[in-house]
Amino acid sequence: MYPNLQLSREEFQVAHRIERYFKSDNMTFQDKIFNARLIAQHELEAQYFGNEEERRRILEFKGILDSLMYKVQLNPDFRLIPAAAQNRIGQEQAQNYTHYKSALHQGNAG
């Protein structure tokens, strides 16, 4: 059967980013990953980066896209990844907000 594929936090974040960037409903999630990889590869080959740090970030982004593509090709439920990414990002934002409010409250109490 298919392995239970776990996505890293970075993979969820990248999945969320490419879903926001490629808004077309006519593109599959796999198409979106493919096109994002093409853009990243072109930026690297054409040296569209300002410094070594930017080049490293593009390489890291492309690596995460490669990992996502591999997992999407293995998993028949790959269409669920964007929704899962959106849910996870929402949960993290809610947790960060709660933590922030708690820290503010503790700061005011002291």
Order of alpha helices (4+ residues) and beta strands (2+ residues): alpha-alpha-alpha-alpha
